[in-house]
Amino acid sequence: MNTEEGAELFVKVCGLSTPESVRTAAEAGADAVGFVLTRSPREVTPAQARELLTHVPAGLPAVGVFRHELAADAAARAREAGLDWVQLHGDRTPADVRTVHDAGLKLIRAVTMAAAPEAFADWGEELLLIDAAVPGSGEAWDYASVRARGLGGRSWLLAGGLDPANVAGAAAQAGAWGVDVSSGVESSRGVKDLAKIRDFVAAAKSLAAKP
């Protein structure tokens, strides 16, 4: 992952559930793909995720996304799916980070803008993901407000309400290192639009990441 000045914005496309969407994201230049392994319209089983993983190019991070599961259970389920990365939402602790790392996995820890200030501290996760105060709404929010969190040179992803039309502006307002999208590249809930995936990655890559 390149955090040098002028580097391209890191782009993760999440909630993928078909071989076509996985291949499209990879071919468009996404830096990571995500499979939802928790209750969701986008949920896939570990077996389905393992099959989808066969369409992910070597070296492209594939992330298992979890909501309120115990960290140990999430790690075990990700292992079952053949994944090396876990993304944890919900109320978490530094012990959860250690649990994921002890399982030999890398971690994206998701927080919302409504979280307590200490949740934005560096707990040792590989990436922090910052979502809207009310995640899952798919609506745009005050992206510039993230700057008040003082994330400095850390590697973190902006999420929530992003789509091909607003991603470049939102990332610039927030000073984001990378972005994460799911509903913003769908034709209907849980159904990915391949053209929107391509357009989103292209729009995001038009903006250089902050150093």
Secondary structure, 3 states (H helix, E strand, C coil): CCCCCCCECEEEECCCCCHHHHHHHHHHCCCEEEEECCCCCCECCHHHHHHHHCCCCCCCCEEEEECCCCHHHHHHHHHHHCCCEEEECCCCCHHHHHHHHHCCCEEEEEEECCCCHHHHCCCCCCEEEEECCCCCCCCCCCHHHHHHHCCCCCCEEECCCCCCCCHHHHHHHHCCCEEEECHHHEEECCEECHHHHHHHHHHHHCCECCC
